[in-house]
Protein backbone atom coordinates (compact mmCIF):
# COMPACT_ATOMS: atom_id res chain seq x y z
CA UNK A 1 0.00 0.00 0.00
CA UNK A 2 1.31 3.42 -0.73
CA UNK A 3 0.28 7.01 -0.27
CA UNK A 4 1.16 10.29 -2.04
CA UNK A 5 1.40 13.87 -1.07
CA UNK A 6 2.55 17.17 -2.68
CA UNK A 7 5.62 18.92 -1.40
CA UNK A 8 6.25 22.58 -2.46
CA UNK A 9 9.83 23.67 -2.44
CA UNK A 10 10.44 27.37 -2.80
CA UNK A 11 13.85 28.26 -4.36
CA UNK A 12 15.11 31.55 -3.15
CA UNK A 13 16.78 33.74 -5.79
CA UNK A 14 20.32 34.66 -5.34
CA UNK A 15 21.55 37.70 -7.36
CA UNK A 16 23.96 35.68 -9.39
CA UNK A 17 23.12 37.06 -12.88
CA UNK A 18 24.13 40.45 -14.18
CA UNK A 19 21.64 42.40 -16.30
CA UNK A 20 22.13 42.29 -20.10
CA UNK A 21 21.40 45.31 -22.34
CA UNK A 22 20.11 44.52 -25.86
CA UNK A 23 19.73 47.10 -28.72
CA UNK A 24 16.34 46.42 -30.22
CA UNK A 25 16.32 49.20 -32.92
CA UNK A 26 18.09 48.64 -36.26
CA UNK A 27 20.07 51.90 -36.57
CA UNK A 28 22.29 53.90 -34.29
CA UNK A 29 22.58 56.91 -36.62
CA UNK A 30 20.72 60.16 -36.26
CA UNK A 31 20.47 63.21 -38.55
CA UNK A 32 22.17 66.24 -37.10
CA UNK A 33 19.06 68.34 -37.51
CA UNK A 34 16.97 66.03 -35.27
CA UNK A 35 14.95 67.82 -32.63
CA UNK A 36 15.40 67.41 -28.91
CA UNK A 37 13.33 64.51 -27.61
CA UNK A 38 13.92 62.40 -30.63
CA UNK A 39 14.29 58.69 -29.72
CA UNK A 40 17.65 57.66 -30.98
CA UNK A 41 17.60 53.96 -30.01
CA UNK A 42 15.34 51.39 -28.33
CA UNK A 43 16.84 49.14 -25.67
CA UNK A 44 15.81 46.11 -23.68
CA UNK A 45 17.37 44.79 -20.48
CA UNK A 46 17.36 41.14 -19.57
CA UNK A 47 18.25 39.81 -16.13
CA UNK A 48 17.67 36.23 -15.07
CA UNK A 49 17.36 37.57 -11.62
CA UNK A 50 14.57 39.83 -10.58
CA UNK A 51 14.53 43.64 -10.39
CA UNK A 52 16.41 46.05 -12.61
CA UNK A 53 17.69 49.60 -12.99
CA UNK A 54 19.94 51.46 -15.50
CA UNK A 55 21.92 54.63 -16.35
CA UNK A 56 24.00 56.15 -19.24
CA UNK A 57 27.41 57.70 -18.97
CA UNK A 58 27.34 61.47 -18.68
CA UNK A 59 26.64 63.05 -22.07
CA UNK A 60 25.36 66.52 -23.02
CA UNK A 61 23.32 65.29 -25.98
CA UNK A 62 21.73 62.02 -24.93
CA UNK A 63 19.78 60.68 -21.95
CA UNK A 64 18.12 57.43 -20.97
CA UNK A 65 14.42 57.49 -20.39
CA UNK A 66 12.03 54.72 -19.42
CA UNK A 67 8.74 54.28 -21.09
CA UNK A 68 5.95 52.38 -19.39
CA UNK A 69 4.36 49.62 -21.42
CA UNK A 70 1.02 47.91 -21.09
CA UNK A 71 2.67 45.01 -19.32
CA UNK A 72 3.67 47.37 -16.62
CA UNK A 73 7.33 46.98 -17.36
CA UNK A 74 9.39 50.13 -18.16
CA UNK A 75 11.30 50.01 -21.46
CA UNK A 76 14.48 52.10 -21.68
CA UNK A 77 14.87 54.56 -24.65
CA UNK A 78 17.93 56.52 -25.69
CA UNK A 79 16.66 60.07 -26.26
CA UNK A 80 18.28 63.18 -27.87
CA UNK A 81 18.47 65.93 -25.31
CA UNK A 82 20.41 68.68 -27.19
CA UNK A 83 20.82 69.52 -30.90
CA UNK A 84 23.68 67.83 -32.69
CA UNK A 85 26.35 69.32 -34.92
CA UNK A 86 28.06 66.79 -37.15
CA UNK A 87 30.75 69.28 -38.00
CA UNK A 88 31.79 69.43 -34.34
CA UNK A 89 31.28 65.79 -33.47
CA UNK A 90 30.31 63.22 -36.04
CA UNK A 91 30.38 60.27 -33.59
CA UNK A 92 29.22 59.89 -30.04
CA UNK A 93 30.50 56.98 -27.90
CA UNK A 94 28.00 56.06 -25.15
CA UNK A 95 28.38 53.58 -22.32
CA UNK A 96 25.04 52.27 -20.97
CA UNK A 97 24.95 50.59 -17.58
CA UNK A 98 22.09 48.43 -16.29
CA UNK A 99 21.83 47.85 -12.49
CA UNK A 100 19.70 45.20 -10.89
CA UNK A 101 18.09 45.49 -7.52
CA UNK A 102 19.90 42.61 -5.86
CA UNK A 103 22.15 42.59 -2.92
CA UNK A 104 24.86 43.02 -3.73
CA UNK A 105 23.95 44.98 -6.86
CA UNK A 106 25.17 43.59 -10.14
CA UNK A 107 25.39 45.52 -13.37
CA UNK A 108 25.77 45.06 -17.12
CA UNK A 109 27.19 47.56 -19.64
CA UNK A 110 26.87 48.16 -23.36
CA UNK A 111 28.89 50.48 -25.66
CA UNK A 112 26.89 52.26 -28.34
CA UNK A 113 28.34 54.41 -31.10
CA UNK A 114 25.91 57.04 -32.39
CA UNK A 115 26.71 58.28 -35.92
CA UNK A 116 25.52 61.80 -36.64
CA UNK A 117 24.24 62.00 -40.25
CA UNK A 118 25.19 65.14 -42.16
CA UNK A 119 22.63 67.74 -43.05
CA UNK A 120 23.43 70.49 -45.59
CA UNK A 121 23.51 73.22 -43.00
CA UNK A 122 26.83 74.87 -43.82
CA UNK A 123 27.64 77.45 -46.50
CA UNK A 124 30.80 77.12 -48.53
CA UNK A 125 33.32 79.52 -47.06
CA UNK A 126 36.05 81.18 -49.13
CA UNK A 127 39.54 81.41 -47.79
CA UNK A 128 39.36 85.18 -48.39
CA UNK A 129 36.48 87.58 -48.57
CA UNK A 130 38.19 89.42 -51.41
CA UNK A 131 41.02 88.33 -53.67
CA UNK A 132 43.20 91.01 -55.20
CA UNK A 133 45.25 90.44 -58.33
CA UNK A 134 47.34 92.86 -60.38
CA UNK A 135 47.69 92.15 -64.11
CA UNK A 136 49.56 93.80 -66.94
CA UNK A 137 47.25 94.63 -69.80
CA UNK A 138 49.44 92.82 -72.33
CA UNK A 139 49.36 89.35 -70.76
CA UNK A 140 48.43 86.64 -73.20
CA UNK A 141 45.13 84.80 -73.24
CA UNK A 142 45.12 81.49 -71.40
CA UNK A 143 47.24 82.87 -68.56
CA UNK A 144 46.38 81.60 -65.06
CA UNK A 145 45.33 84.53 -62.86
CA UNK A 146 44.24 83.29 -59.42
CA UNK A 147 42.96 80.18 -57.67
CA UNK A 148 39.93 80.59 -55.41
CA UNK A 149 39.46 78.24 -52.49
CA UNK A 150 36.19 77.61 -50.69
CA UNK A 151 35.51 74.88 -48.13
CA UNK A 152 32.24 73.39 -46.86
CA UNK A 153 32.14 71.70 -43.44
CA UNK A 154 29.39 69.37 -44.59
CA UNK A 155 29.99 65.85 -45.77
CA UNK A 156 29.58 64.12 -49.12
CA UNK A 157 27.70 66.02 -51.78
CA UNK A 158 26.79 68.57 -49.15
CA UNK A 159 30.45 69.46 -48.88
CA UNK A 160 31.42 69.31 -52.59
CA UNK A 161 31.94 72.85 -53.89
CA UNK A 162 31.60 74.20 -57.42
CA UNK A 163 32.62 77.67 -58.54
CA UNK A 164 30.98 80.14 -60.89
CA UNK A 165 30.74 83.83 -61.64
CA UNK A 166 27.89 85.68 -59.96
CA UNK A 167 24.50 85.66 -61.68
CA UNK A 168 24.76 89.35 -62.56
CA UNK A 169 28.24 89.19 -64.01
CA UNK A 170 28.26 91.40 -67.16
CA UNK A 171 29.15 90.08 -70.61
CA UNK A 172 32.31 92.19 -70.63
CA UNK A 173 33.65 90.00 -67.78
CA UNK A 174 32.35 86.73 -69.19
CA UNK A 175 34.04 87.43 -72.52
CA UNK A 176 37.36 88.21 -70.84
CA UNK A 177 37.66 85.68 -68.00
CA UNK A 178 36.81 82.03 -67.40
CA UNK A 179 36.57 80.07 -64.16
CA UNK A 180 37.19 76.38 -63.67
CA UNK A 181 34.05 74.99 -62.02
CA UNK A 182 35.91 72.28 -60.13
CA UNK A 183 39.17 73.95 -59.14
CA UNK A 184 38.18 77.61 -58.84
CA UNK A 185 41.04 78.69 -61.09
CA UNK A 186 40.43 81.87 -63.11
CA UNK A 187 42.17 82.22 -66.45
CA UNK A 188 42.27 84.99 -69.06
CA UNK A 189 40.36 84.15 -72.21
CA UNK A 190 40.16 87.57 -73.86
CA UNK A 191 42.49 90.55 -74.31
CA UNK A 192 42.81 93.22 -71.63
CA UNK A 193 42.81 96.93 -72.33
CA UNK A 194 43.67 99.32 -69.57
CA UNK A 195 42.15 102.18 -71.52
CA UNK A 196 38.77 100.40 -71.61
CA UNK A 197 38.77 98.88 -68.10
CA UNK A 198 41.28 99.78 -65.44
CA UNK A 199 39.98 97.14 -63.02
CA UNK A 200 37.36 94.42 -62.66
CA UNK A 201 35.29 93.59 -59.59
CA UNK A 202 33.96 90.08 -60.08
CA UNK A 203 31.47 88.35 -57.78
CA UNK A 204 32.29 84.67 -57.30
CA UNK A 205 29.78 82.08 -56.10
CA UNK A 206 30.67 78.76 -54.50
CA UNK A 207 27.77 76.28 -54.34
CA UNK A 208 27.65 72.88 -52.70
CA UNK A 209 25.73 69.96 -54.15
CA UNK A 210 23.41 69.43 -51.24
CA UNK A 211 19.63 69.64 -51.27
CA UNK A 212 18.84 72.39 -51.04
CA UNK A 213 22.04 73.97 -52.34
CA UNK A 214 23.99 76.26 -50.05
CA UNK A 215 26.22 78.94 -51.49
CA UNK A 216 28.90 81.33 -50.38
CA UNK A 217 30.26 84.47 -52.01
CA UNK A 218 33.54 86.23 -52.48
CA UNK A 219 34.84 88.95 -54.75
CA UNK A 220 37.89 89.17 -56.97
CA UNK A 221 39.40 92.55 -57.70
CA UNK A 222 41.60 92.49 -60.81
CA UNK A 223 43.63 95.66 -61.17
CA UNK A 224 45.01 96.22 -64.69
CA UNK A 225 48.46 97.75 -64.98
CA UNK A 226 48.91 100.12 -67.89
CA UNK A 227 51.59 99.48 -70.47
CA UNK A 228 52.62 101.94 -73.13
CA UNK A 229 50.56 100.51 -75.98
CA UNK A 230 48.90 103.68 -77.26
CA UNK A 231 50.69 106.21 -79.36
CA UNK A 232 49.96 109.84 -78.52
CA UNK A 233 47.39 111.58 -80.69
CA UNK A 234 47.48 115.10 -82.11
CA UNK A 235 44.05 116.69 -82.44
CA UNK A 236 43.18 119.84 -84.34
CA UNK A 237 40.72 121.75 -82.16
CA UNK A 238 40.40 124.42 -84.85
CA UNK A 239 41.15 124.13 -88.56
CA UNK A 240 44.16 126.11 -89.76
CA UNK A 241 43.24 129.51 -91.19
CA UNK A 242 44.80 130.90 -94.38
CA UNK A 243 47.60 133.29 -93.48
CA UNK A 244 48.35 136.47 -95.48
CA UNK A 245 51.93 136.57 -96.61
CA UNK A 246 52.38 139.85 -94.74
CA UNK A 247 51.11 138.44 -91.42
CA UNK A 248 53.08 139.44 -88.32
CA UNK A 249 55.17 136.99 -86.37
CA UNK A 250 53.05 135.39 -83.62
CA UNK A 251 49.85 135.22 -85.67
CA UNK A 252 47.74 132.25 -84.50
CA UNK A 253 47.22 129.75 -87.31
CA UNK A 254 45.52 126.81 -85.55
CA UNK A 255 44.71 125.37 -82.11
CA UNK A 256 46.11 121.94 -81.29
CA UNK A 257 45.71 119.51 -78.39
CA UNK A 258 47.67 116.36 -77.52
CA UNK A 259 46.34 113.31 -75.74
CA UNK A 260 47.43 109.77 -74.90
CA UNK A 261 45.04 107.05 -73.72
CA UNK A 262 47.77 105.57 -71.51
CA UNK A 263 48.27 106.73 -67.93
CA UNK A 264 51.13 107.99 -65.81
CA UNK A 265 54.41 108.45 -67.62
CA UNK A 266 52.98 106.49 -70.54
CA UNK A 267 50.43 109.24 -71.04
CA UNK A 268 52.71 112.26 -70.77
CA UNK A 269 53.06 113.83 -74.21
CA UNK A 270 55.51 116.34 -75.64
CA UNK A 271 55.18 117.96 -79.06
CA UNK A 272 57.99 118.75 -81.47
CA UNK A 273 57.82 120.94 -84.56
CA UNK A 274 60.03 120.84 -87.62
CA UNK A 275 62.53 123.70 -87.49
CA UNK A 276 62.52 124.15 -91.26
CA UNK A 277 59.23 126.07 -91.34
CA UNK A 278 58.48 129.62 -90.13
CA UNK A 279 56.04 128.34 -87.48
CA UNK A 280 56.22 127.51 -83.77
CA UNK A 281 54.13 125.87 -81.03
CA UNK A 282 53.04 127.97 -78.08
CA UNK A 283 51.67 126.08 -75.01
CA UNK A 284 48.39 127.44 -73.69
CA UNK A 285 46.87 125.12 -71.05
CA UNK A 286 46.69 121.40 -70.21
CA UNK A 287 48.19 119.82 -73.32
CA UNK A 288 46.75 122.53 -75.56
CA UNK A 289 48.90 124.53 -77.95
CA UNK A 290 48.71 127.38 -80.43
CA UNK A 291 50.36 127.04 -83.82
CA UNK A 292 51.76 130.48 -84.56
CA UNK A 293 53.92 132.14 -87.21
CA UNK A 294 57.52 132.64 -86.16
CA UNK A 295 59.09 134.32 -89.18
CA UNK A 296 58.41 136.19 -92.43
CA UNK A 297 56.24 134.55 -95.09
CA UNK A 298 56.49 134.83 -98.86
CA UNK A 299 53.69 133.31 -100.92
CA UNK A 300 55.75 133.67 -104.08
CA UNK A 301 58.32 131.28 -102.62
CA UNK A 302 55.92 128.95 -100.89
CA UNK A 303 52.15 129.20 -101.17
CA UNK A 304 51.50 126.30 -98.79
CA UNK A 305 53.29 124.68 -95.87
CA UNK A 306 52.74 121.12 -94.76
CA UNK A 307 53.77 121.46 -91.13
CA UNK A 308 54.81 118.19 -89.51
CA UNK A 309 54.17 117.93 -85.77
CA UNK A 310 55.53 114.96 -83.85
CA UNK A 311 54.05 113.81 -80.52
CA UNK A 312 56.12 111.57 -78.22
CA UNK A 313 55.05 110.04 -74.89
CA UNK A 314 57.27 109.29 -71.88
CA UNK A 315 56.72 105.55 -71.86
CA UNK A 316 59.45 102.96 -72.06
CA UNK A 317 59.99 102.49 -74.88
CA UNK A 318 58.38 105.78 -75.97
CA UNK A 319 55.72 105.83 -78.69
CA UNK A 320 55.19 108.64 -81.13
CA UNK A 321 52.92 109.80 -83.93
CA UNK A 322 52.98 112.52 -86.56
CA UNK A 323 50.41 114.84 -88.05
CA UNK A 324 50.66 117.03 -91.12
CA UNK A 325 48.87 120.37 -90.92
CA UNK A 326 48.49 122.19 -94.24
CA UNK A 327 48.66 125.98 -94.01
CA UNK A 328 47.80 128.13 -97.02
CA UNK A 329 49.55 131.45 -97.54
CA UNK A 330 47.30 134.04 -99.17
CA UNK A 331 48.55 136.54 -101.69
CA UNK A 332 49.15 140.24 -101.55
CA UNK A 333 48.86 141.63 -105.10
CA UNK A 334 52.26 142.91 -106.12
CA UNK A 335 52.93 141.07 -109.40
CA UNK A 336 51.23 141.16 -112.80
CA UNK A 337 50.51 137.90 -114.68
CA UNK A 338 53.19 136.93 -117.22
CA UNK A 339 52.86 134.39 -120.02
CA UNK A 340 55.80 132.14 -120.72
CA UNK A 341 55.70 133.33 -124.35
CA UNK A 342 54.57 136.55 -125.94
CA UNK A 343 53.20 134.63 -128.92
CA UNK A 344 51.98 131.09 -129.40
CA UNK A 345 51.64 129.32 -132.74
CA UNK A 346 48.97 126.66 -132.98
CA UNK A 347 48.50 124.43 -136.02
CA UNK A 348 45.10 122.86 -136.51
CA UNK A 349 43.60 120.73 -139.24
CA UNK A 350 40.47 122.19 -140.72
CA UNK A 351 38.45 119.04 -140.00
CA UNK A 352 38.82 119.46 -136.21
CA UNK A 353 35.77 118.33 -134.21
CA UNK A 354 33.89 121.14 -132.41
CA UNK A 355 34.30 120.83 -128.65
CA UNK A 356 37.84 119.43 -128.85
CA UNK A 357 40.61 121.01 -126.77
CA UNK A 358 43.28 122.50 -129.01
CA UNK A 359 45.90 123.96 -126.70
CA UNK A 360 46.61 124.76 -123.06
CA UNK A 361 48.24 128.07 -122.21
CA UNK A 362 48.91 129.45 -118.75
CA UNK A 363 50.29 132.59 -117.25
CA UNK A 364 52.46 132.74 -114.17
CA UNK A 365 51.94 135.33 -111.50
CA UNK A 366 54.01 135.56 -108.38
CA UNK A 367 50.72 136.45 -106.75
CA UNK A 368 47.67 134.72 -108.17
CA UNK A 369 45.99 134.48 -111.61
CA UNK A 370 42.25 134.69 -111.18
CA UNK A 371 40.79 134.62 -114.70
CA UNK A 372 41.46 134.62 -118.45
CA UNK A 373 39.71 136.29 -121.40
CA UNK A 374 39.92 135.76 -125.16
CA UNK A 375 39.22 138.25 -127.98
CA UNK A 376 35.76 137.77 -129.42
CA UNK A 377 35.63 135.38 -132.38
CA UNK A 378 33.28 132.84 -133.92
CA UNK A 379 35.40 129.72 -133.89
CA UNK A 380 37.23 129.53 -130.53
CA UNK A 381 36.37 129.77 -126.83
CA UNK A 382 38.21 129.31 -123.52
CA UNK A 383 37.62 126.53 -121.02
CA UNK A 384 39.14 126.99 -117.56
CA UNK A 385 40.54 123.80 -116.02
CA UNK A 386 41.44 123.40 -112.36
CA UNK A 387 44.70 121.51 -111.85
CA UNK A 388 46.11 119.80 -108.76
CA UNK A 389 47.96 122.78 -107.34
CA UNK A 390 44.77 124.85 -107.38
CA UNK A 391 45.74 126.89 -110.42
CA UNK A 392 43.38 127.68 -113.28
CA UNK A 393 44.67 126.65 -116.71
CA UNK A 394 42.90 128.02 -119.81
CA UNK A 395 42.29 125.56 -122.61
CA UNK A 396 41.58 126.72 -126.15
CA UNK A 397 38.46 124.94 -127.41
CA UNK A 398 37.22 124.68 -131.01
CA UNK A 399 33.70 126.04 -130.98
CA UNK A 400 32.78 125.95 -134.68
CA UNK A 401 34.07 123.96 -137.73
CA UNK A 402 36.93 125.59 -139.62
CA UNK A 403 37.35 126.07 -143.37
CA UNK A 404 40.90 126.75 -144.50
CA UNK A 405 39.66 127.72 -147.93
CA UNK A 406 37.75 130.60 -146.35
CA UNK A 407 40.19 131.60 -143.61
CA UNK A 408 43.59 130.03 -143.16
CA UNK A 409 44.90 132.08 -140.20
CA UNK A 410 43.17 133.24 -137.00
CA UNK A 411 44.74 135.83 -134.70
CA UNK A 412 43.59 135.73 -131.02
CA UNK A 413 44.61 137.78 -127.99
CA UNK A 414 44.67 135.96 -124.62
CA UNK A 415 44.53 138.08 -121.46
CA UNK A 416 45.30 136.90 -117.89
CA UNK A 417 43.80 138.85 -114.97
CA UNK A 418 44.79 138.59 -111.32
CA UNK A 419 42.51 139.15 -108.35
CA UNK A 420 44.21 142.21 -106.97
CA UNK A 421 42.91 145.69 -106.46
CA UNK A 422 43.57 147.25 -108.84
CA UNK A 423 43.49 144.32 -111.25
CA UNK A 424 46.75 143.61 -113.07
CA UNK A 425 46.88 141.80 -116.41
CA UNK A 426 49.18 140.26 -119.01
CA UNK A 427 48.57 139.31 -122.65
CA UNK A 428 49.83 136.88 -125.27
CA UNK A 429 49.15 136.58 -129.01
CA UNK A 430 47.88 133.20 -130.30
CA UNK A 431 48.24 132.57 -134.04
CA UNK A 432 46.20 129.62 -135.26
CA UNK A 433 47.19 128.27 -138.67
CA UNK A 434 44.51 126.07 -140.21
CA UNK A 435 46.08 123.09 -141.91
CA UNK A 436 44.53 121.81 -145.11
CA UNK A 437 42.70 118.51 -145.37
CA UNK A 438 41.61 117.03 -148.67
CA UNK A 439 37.97 118.09 -148.53
CA UNK A 440 37.54 119.62 -152.03
CA UNK A 441 37.02 117.88 -155.38
CA UNK A 442 38.88 119.09 -158.46
CA UNK A 443 36.59 121.39 -160.50
CA UNK A 444 36.63 121.39 -164.33
CA UNK A 445 36.17 124.65 -166.22
CA UNK A 446 33.52 122.92 -168.35
CA UNK A 447 31.35 119.90 -167.83
CA UNK A 448 31.62 119.06 -171.57
CA UNK A 449 34.35 119.96 -174.06
CA UNK A 450 33.57 119.77 -177.85
CA UNK A 451 36.24 119.61 -180.58
CA UNK A 452 36.11 118.88 -184.38
CA UNK A 453 39.00 117.26 -186.27
CA UNK A 454 39.58 116.55 -189.95
CA UNK A 455 40.04 112.86 -190.41
CA UNK A 456 43.33 113.55 -192.10
CA UNK A 457 44.76 115.40 -189.08
CA UNK A 458 48.38 114.51 -188.53
CA UNK A 459 49.61 112.59 -185.48
CA UNK A 460 50.89 114.55 -182.42
CA UNK A 461 48.50 117.34 -183.29
CA UNK A 462 47.26 119.25 -180.18
CA UNK A 463 43.57 118.56 -179.79
CA UNK A 464 42.38 120.40 -176.66
CA UNK A 465 43.53 121.37 -173.12
CA UNK A 466 41.37 120.22 -170.21
CA UNK A 467 41.55 122.59 -167.20
CA UNK A 468 40.60 121.75 -163.58
CA UNK A 469 41.39 123.42 -160.26
CA UNK A 470 41.31 122.18 -156.62
CA UNK A 471 40.72 124.62 -153.70
CA UNK A 472 42.94 122.56 -151.41
CA UNK A 473 46.65 123.19 -151.11
CA UNK A 474 49.77 121.16 -151.48
CA UNK A 475 49.27 117.60 -152.71
CA UNK A 476 45.59 117.95 -151.83
CA UNK A 477 45.31 120.61 -154.54
CA UNK A 478 47.62 119.08 -157.17
CA UNK A 479 45.50 117.67 -160.01
CA UNK A 480 46.37 114.89 -162.42
CA UNK A 481 44.35 114.09 -165.55
CA UNK A 482 43.53 110.76 -167.07
CA UNK A 483 41.03 109.07 -169.30
CA UNK A 484 38.16 107.35 -167.51
CA UNK A 485 38.74 103.84 -166.25
CA UNK A 486 36.35 102.40 -168.85
CA UNK A 487 37.82 104.18 -171.86
CA UNK A 488 38.03 101.61 -174.73
CA UNK A 489 41.25 100.72 -176.51
CA UNK A 490 39.89 102.31 -179.69
CA UNK A 491 40.23 105.67 -177.93
CA UNK A 492 43.46 104.94 -176.07
CA UNK A 493 45.14 103.96 -179.35
CA UNK A 494 44.19 107.26 -180.99
CA UNK A 495 44.44 109.88 -178.23
CA UNK A 496 46.74 110.56 -175.31
CA UNK A 497 46.46 112.99 -172.36
CA UNK A 498 49.22 114.74 -170.44
CA UNK A 499 48.47 113.95 -166.72
CA UNK A 500 50.00 117.21 -165.51
CA UNK A 501 48.77 119.76 -168.08
CA UNK A 502 45.55 118.14 -169.24
CA UNK A 503 46.59 118.59 -172.88
CA UNK A 504 45.25 115.98 -175.29
CA UNK A 505 47.19 115.10 -178.46
CA UNK A 506 46.43 112.87 -181.42
CA UNK A 507 48.69 109.86 -181.39
CA UNK A 508 46.94 107.67 -183.98
CA UNK A 509 45.22 108.01 -187.39
CA UNK A 510 41.64 109.13 -187.73
CA UNK A 511 39.24 107.51 -190.15
CA UNK A 512 35.88 109.07 -190.52
CA UNK A 513 34.62 105.91 -192.22
CA UNK A 514 35.45 103.93 -189.01
CA UNK A 515 34.45 106.45 -186.35
CA UNK A 516 32.74 109.71 -187.03
CA UNK A 517 32.96 110.89 -183.40
CA UNK A 518 34.47 110.07 -180.00
CA UNK A 519 32.87 110.60 -176.58
CA UNK A 520 35.61 110.39 -173.97
CA UNK A 521 35.33 110.59 -170.14
CA UNK A 522 38.09 112.63 -168.50
CA UNK A 523 39.06 112.20 -164.80
CA UNK A 524 40.78 114.86 -162.68
CA UNK A 525 42.23 113.38 -159.45
CA UNK A 526 44.13 115.18 -156.66
CA UNK A 527 47.05 113.74 -154.67
CA UNK A 528 45.43 113.94 -151.26
CA UNK A 529 44.71 111.07 -148.87
CA UNK A 530 42.18 109.89 -149.61
CA UNK A 531 42.16 111.02 -153.24
CA UNK A 532 39.31 113.17 -154.50
CA UNK A 533 38.28 113.11 -158.19
CA UNK A 534 35.90 114.73 -160.63
CA UNK A 535 34.80 113.91 -164.18
CA UNK A 536 33.97 115.75 -167.40
CA UNK A 537 33.13 114.68 -170.97
CA UNK A 538 35.07 115.37 -174.17
CA UNK A 539 33.28 115.04 -177.54
CA UNK A 540 35.51 114.92 -180.65
CA UNK A 541 33.66 115.05 -183.99
CA UNK A 542 35.56 113.79 -187.06
CA UNK A 543 35.09 115.76 -190.30
CA UNK A 544 35.04 113.59 -193.46
CA UNK A 545 37.60 114.10 -196.18
CA UNK A 546 37.01 112.70 -199.76
CA UNK A 547 39.73 110.13 -199.61
CA UNK A 548 37.87 107.08 -201.11
CA UNK A 549 36.94 106.29 -204.89
CA UNK A 550 33.61 104.60 -205.63
CA UNK A 551 33.62 100.79 -206.13
CA UNK A 552 30.88 98.75 -207.79
CA UNK A 553 30.54 95.14 -206.70
CA UNK A 554 28.28 92.62 -208.57
CA UNK A 555 26.61 90.62 -205.81
CA UNK A 556 24.59 88.44 -208.27
CA UNK A 557 25.18 87.43 -211.84
CA UNK A 558 22.86 89.22 -214.31
CA UNK A 559 20.00 87.09 -215.64
CA UNK A 560 18.88 86.99 -219.28
CA UNK A 561 15.98 89.38 -219.77
CA UNK A 562 13.09 88.85 -222.14
CA UNK A 563 12.49 91.63 -224.48
CA UNK A 564 9.00 92.04 -223.25
CA UNK A 565 10.07 92.22 -219.65
CA UNK A 566 8.12 94.76 -217.69
CA UNK A 567 9.77 97.85 -216.39
CA UNK A 568 11.22 97.20 -212.95
CA UNK A 569 12.28 93.67 -213.65
CA UNK A 570 15.41 92.83 -211.56
CA UNK A 571 18.29 91.97 -213.78
CA UNK A 572 21.16 91.88 -211.23
CA UNK A 573 22.13 92.97 -207.69
CA UNK A 574 24.92 95.50 -207.23
CA UNK A 575 26.83 96.74 -204.11
CA UNK A 576 28.46 100.11 -204.24
CA UNK A 577 31.06 100.88 -201.62
CA UNK A 578 30.89 104.64 -201.46
CA UNK A 579 31.25 107.35 -199.04
CA UNK A 580 28.09 108.42 -197.32
CA UNK A 581 27.65 111.33 -199.66
CA UNK A 582 28.16 109.28 -202.76
CA UNK A 583 25.94 106.50 -201.45
CA UNK A 584 23.17 109.00 -200.92
CA UNK A 585 23.54 110.31 -204.42
CA UNK A 586 23.53 106.80 -205.83
CA UNK A 587 20.44 105.82 -203.96
CA UNK A 588 18.78 108.90 -205.31
CA UNK A 589 19.66 107.96 -208.91
CA UNK A 590 18.45 104.41 -208.58
CA UNK A 591 15.01 105.58 -207.91
CA UNK A 592 14.71 106.17 -211.73
CA UNK A 593 13.55 103.22 -213.82
CA UNK A 594 16.09 101.23 -215.73
CA UNK A 595 15.19 100.42 -219.26
CA UNK A 596 15.88 97.02 -220.54
CA UNK A 597 17.64 96.92 -223.91
Buried (B, 14 or more C-beta within 10 A) or exposed (E): EEEEEEEEEEEEEEBEBBBBBEBEEEEBEBEBBBEEEEBBBBBEBEBEBEBBBBBBEEBEBBBBBBEEEEEEEBBBBBBBBEEBBBBEEBEBEBEBBBBBBBEEEBBBBBEBEBEBBBBBBBBBBBEEEEBEBEBEBBBEEEEEBBEBBBBBBBBEBBBBBBBBBBEEBEEEBBEBBBBBEEEBBBBBEEEBBBBEBBEBEBBBBBBBBBEEEBBBBBBBEBEBBBBBBBBBBBEBEEEBEEBEBBBEEEBBBBBBBBBBBBBEEBBBBBBEBEEEBBBBBEEEEEBBBBBBBBEEBEBBEEBEBEBBBBBBBBBEEBBEBEBEBEBBBBBBBBBBBBBEEEEBEBEBEBBBEEEEEBBEBBBEBBBBBBBBBBBEBEBBBBEEEEEEEEBBBBBBBBEEEBBBBEEBEBEBEBBBBBBBEEEBBBBBBBEBEBBBBBBBBBBBEEEEBEEEBEBBBEEEEEBBBBBBEBBBBEBBBBBBBBBBEEBEEEBBEBBBBEEEEBBBBBBEEBBBBEBBEBEBBBBBBBBBEEEBBBBBBBEBEBEBBEEEEEEEEEEEEEEEEEEEEEEEEEEEEEEEEBBEEBEEEBEEEEEEEEEBE
